[in-house]
C-alpha cells in the first residue's frame, strides 16, 4: 500500500498532463508546422535530388530531421500516437460530464439558484401548468416536471446537441490521427526499427533484390511508381526510401496496352491517358481493363492506379556522327535509355543515351544565363554574336523531337547534350540546335549550327575544317588581301602586310575561336588602342571567312557560294558556332536523323486504407464544429408556487439573441412587456 501511494501521484500527474488541453495544443502546433514543411517541400524524392537542390550543408541538416518525408518520419508518427492518446484521455475524462449534461434537465434547481440567473423575472400570478406545457411544445423544448409540495418546476431545454459538439470534435482528431497512422505505414517503420526490413541501395535487377527489401502484397499502405512501355507489364512497384528503395509486390500484374496523348497547337500536352489490363498473377488472365487518365484512377482490390507521367520507352534512334577533327561522317544506330561504348580520336568514351522527347517547348527568346552565347568572355564574340542573336525577350517554340545524352570519357567525366532533330528557323535562317551542360544543376547552353540551303550541316563542317586548317591560312589570306587591294581597301604596297595580318587573325582564331583573338589582343595591344584594333580584326575575319568558304567549296569540287544576304548571314553564324564548338567538350556532333518511337507511361499505385478513416474524421469534425458554433444550448425554467411564477433562462452563449428570446418568452408566458434595456437589446 505504501508503494501504491508513492506511485499514485505520478500516475495522476501523468494522466493530467496527457489529458490536458495545453499538451494537445502543443502537439497540434508541432504537427501544423510539420505539415507546412511537408506541403512546401516536395516529399519522398530520391536523396540525390535534394543534394542537388539544397547543397550538402543543408542536406546534412534536413535529412536527419526527416524533412524529406515528413508524413512518414518516425517523430511525426510518434507525435500522432501521443495526440491520439492525449485526445482519447481527454474524451475519457470529460465524457461522463458531457453525457450527464446532455441527458439532464437540471430539474432540481432551487428557487434561490434560479433568482441568481441574470435572465429571470417574477410575477405574483401562478400560471397553469398545462398552458406552459403547450407553449414549450410549440417552441420545440423538451421538458421535465418536478412536483414538491405545493410547488411545481418545469425544466426545459433545447439545443442539447451543442454539448456533443465537443465530443465530436475531439473524436474527429482521434479518428484523423488513426487514419494518418494507417497511411503512415507504421508497421513498416516498426519492421525497419527492429532490422527486419531495410531498403536496397544498390542498382541491381529487380529479380535479384533480397527479401529484406521486398514487401508483401498484403502491406497495409504504400505509394509507389512504375514506368511501363507499350506492351510490357509489371507486378511490382518501387517505393522511395531515402538513399534506397523497397520493392512492393502487387496482388496483380499491370500491363500497358496503349498510351494516348493529345497536344495543343503549341505542342504542350493537352491530354494523356493509358489503356491498361489488370492480370491475375497465377493464370495471367485479364481480371479488369480500363483507361487511366489524370485524376481518374482505376481501383483494383483496394489499390488505386493513377496516371502520373509519360515518357520514352526505349525508342530506336538513328544518328549521323560528325567527326569534328576530320569532318568525316558515319551512321550510328542505338536506342534510348541505353549505354554504348565508342572509340573517338583514340580514346574510349561511354555514350549514355537518355529519353527521346518528340515535343519540346523551349523559350529561345533570350539565351540562358551562363550559356556560351550569352556570357562569352571575349568582347569580339559578344559583338559578333549580338548581330545574330534572337532579339525577342520571350520566344516560345516547339523545337520538335529531341534526344538527351551524356558522353563520358575514360576518366569518368561526363558532358550532357541535348540535340534537336528538326531545324530551328529564325528570320529566314535555319539552325541545328545542340545544348550542352557540364553540371546537372546548370541550365543548357545552346550552340546554333547554321544549316545550308539543303538544311544540312555539311557546308558548315567543310567551312570549319578550312578555318581550322593552318596549311590553308596563307591561301585564304592571299585571296583576302587581293580582294582588299582590288577594291581599294589597301594599297599595293600594303597588300603583303594585310595578308600577314589576316593570316595572324586566322591563326589565332584556329587556336580557340573568338576568345583566343581577344586574349591575343589583351597581351599585345595597349588598352587605349585595343577597341579600334579589335574592330579591325573583326572586319578582317568577316572578310576572310568569305574566302575560306570559297577555298572549302573548291576543295570539295563544288561551285562557289554566291554572296547574298542569306549566305553572308550563314558565314557570320558559322564564325560564332565554330568559336563555340571549342568548348563543346566532344570530338563528335551527333545529329538525330530518325527514330522509331516507343511510348511509355508512368503510373503511381497507392493503397491508403486510412483515407476513408480520415474522411470519417473530417465528417465528425464538421459535425462537431457545427454543433459547437451553430447550435445554442438554451435552458428554461418555470417555477410555480403559491407566491407566483418565476421564469428563468440561460444559454451557453450570452448574445443579443438570448436577450430577445427571453423577452419573447416573458411576453408570451407572463404577458409582461420587456424592460427598456431588453427592448434596446
Secondary structure, 3 states (H helix, E strand, C coil): CHHHHHHHHHHHHHHHHHCCHHHHHHHHHHHHHHHHHHHHCCCCCCHHHHHHHHHHHHHHHHHHHCHHHHHHCHHHHHHHHHHHHHHHHHHHHHHHHHHHHHHCCCCCCCHHHHHCCCEEEEECCCCCHHHHHHHHHHCCCEEEEEEECCEEEEEEEECCHHHHHHHHHHHHHHHHHHHHHHHCCHHHHHHHHCCCCCCECCCCCHHHCCHHHEECCCCCEEEEEEEEECCCEEEEEEEEECCEEEEEEEEEEEEEEEEEEEECCCCCEEEEEEEEEEECCCCCCEEEEEEEECCECEEECCEEEEEEEEEECCCEEEEEEEECCCCCEEEEEEECCCEEEEEECCEEEEEEEEEEECCCEEECCCCCCCCCCCCCCCHHHHHHHHHHCCCCCCCEEECCCEEEEEEECCCCCEEEEEEECCCEEECCEEEEEEEEECCCCCCCEEEEEECCCCCCCHHHHHHHHHHCCHHHHHHHHHHHHHHHHHCCCCCCCCHHHHHHHHHHHHHHHHHHCHHHHHHHHHHHCCHHHHHHHHHHHHHHHHHHHHHHHHHHHHHCCCCCCCCCHHHHHHHHHHHHHHHHHHHCCCCEEEEEEEEECCEEEEEEEEEECHHHHHHHHHHHHHHHHHHHHHCCCEEEEEEEECCEEEEEEEECCCCHHHHHHHHHHHHHHHCCCCCHHHHHC
